[in-house]
Each structure stands twice: as C-alpha cells, then as structure tokens.
C-alpha cells in the first residue's frame, strides 16, 4: 500500500509541474520540462513492482483523475482516484 501511495504522490507532483498527467508510470522516472521551461524529476527512481512482481495498473480519466491499483492475495489496493491535475 505504501508503494501505491508513493506512486500516486509522484503522479500528483508530475501533474502539478507539467499541467497534465503522465502518459505512463515510466514517465515518472524521467526529467520533464514544463511550459515555462523549468525541469523537474525524476519523480521516482524506478517504478516499483507489487509483492507478486506484477506491474501496477495506471489508468487516467477524461476528468483529470487517475487510478493506480494492484492486486495482492485477491484484494485490490488502489490510490489516486480523487486526485486531479493542475488546470
């Protein structure tokens, strides 16, 4: 669950810097420039894996929200569903 929250925080910081959600979680491991020409990042050193060595699922919605989830022992753990991008 801590990794899920860390990824969600990184997505939020990325979107606050750029004004958009990352296209993939791998984007969080790169330096990115915003519209003012300011660089920031990487926001994660690497994208963590779940305990079962499965990738996290990352979904974006048209309203600017996102969802990060993983499945462990039949339970879905998620974060980020209420976080929106900077406008």
C-alpha positions as CSV (number, residue, x, y, z in Angstrom):
1,X,0.0,0.0,0.0
2,X,2.9,2.4,0.7
3,X,4.2,2.0,-2.9
4,X,0.7,2.7,-4.2
5,X,0.6,6.0,-2.3
6,X,4.2,6.9,-3.3
7,X,3.3,6.4,-7.0
8,X,0.1,8.5,-6.5
9,X,2.1,11.3,-4.9
10,X,4.6,11.2,-7.8
11,X,1.8,11.4,-10.3
12,X,0.4,14.4,-8.5
13,X,3.7,16.2,-8.3
14,X,4.3,15.4,-12.0
15,X,0.9,16.8,-13.0
16,X,1.4,19.9,-10.8
17,X,4.7,20.6,-12.6
18,X,3.5,19.9,-16.2
19,X,-0.2,20.6,-16.0
20,X,-1.0,17.1,-17.3
21,X,-1.0,13.5,-16.2
22,X,1.9,11.3,-17.2
23,X,1.2,9.0,-20.1
24,X,2.6,6.0,-18.2
25,X,4.3,5.3,-14.9
26,X,7.6,5.1,-16.6
27,X,7.3,8.8,-17.4
28,X,7.8,9.4,-13.7
29,X,11.4,8.1,-13.9
30,X,12.4,10.9,-16.3
31,X,13.2,14.6,-16.1
32,X,10.4,16.6,-17.7
33,X,10.2,20.3,-18.8
34,X,7.1,22.3,-18.1
35,X,5.6,25.2,-20.3
36,X,7.9,27.7,-18.5
37,X,11.0,25.8,-19.5
38,X,11.6,24.5,-15.9
39,X,12.9,21.0,-15.5
40,X,11.9,18.7,-12.7
41,X,12.2,15.0,-11.9
42,X,12.7,12.2,-11.9
43,X,9.7,11.8,-9.6
44,X,10.5,8.1,-8.9
45,X,13.9,6.4,-9.3
46,X,12.1,3.4,-10.6
47,X,8.5,2.1,-10.8
48,X,8.1,-0.4,-8.0
49,X,6.6,-3.8,-8.5
50,X,3.9,-5.4,-6.4
51,X,4.7,-8.2,-4.0
52,X,3.8,-10.7,-6.7
53,X,6.3,-8.9,-9.1
54,X,3.4,-7.7,-11.1
55,X,3.3,-4.2,-12.6
56,X,0.9,-1.6,-11.0
57,X,-2.1,-0.6,-13.1
58,X,-2.3,3.0,-14.1
59,X,-5.5,4.5,-15.6
60,X,-6.4,8.1,-16.4
61,X,-9.8,9.6,-16.9
62,X,-11.0,12.4,-19.1
63,X,-11.9,14.5,-16.0
64,X,-8.2,14.6,-14.9
65,X,-8.4,12.0,-12.3
66,X,-6.3,8.8,-12.2
67,X,-6.2,5.4,-10.5
68,X,-3.3,3.3,-9.5
69,X,-4.0,-0.2,-8.4
70,X,-2.5,-3.6,-7.7
71,X,-3.8,-6.9,-6.7
72,X,-2.4,-8.8,-3.7
73,X,-3.9,-12.1,-2.4
74,X,-7.2,-11.4,-4.2
75,X,-7.6,-7.9,-2.8
76,X,-7.4,-4.7,-5.0
77,X,-5.4,-1.9,-3.5
78,X,-5.8,1.5,-5.1
79,X,-4.9,5.1,-4.7
80,X,-5.3,8.4,-6.5
81,X,-8.9,8.2,-7.6
82,X,-9.8,11.6,-6.2
83,X,-6.6,13.5,-7.2
84,X,-6.9,15.8,-10.2
85,X,-4.4,17.5,-12.4
86,X,-3.4,21.2,-12.3
87,X,-5.6,23.3,-14.5
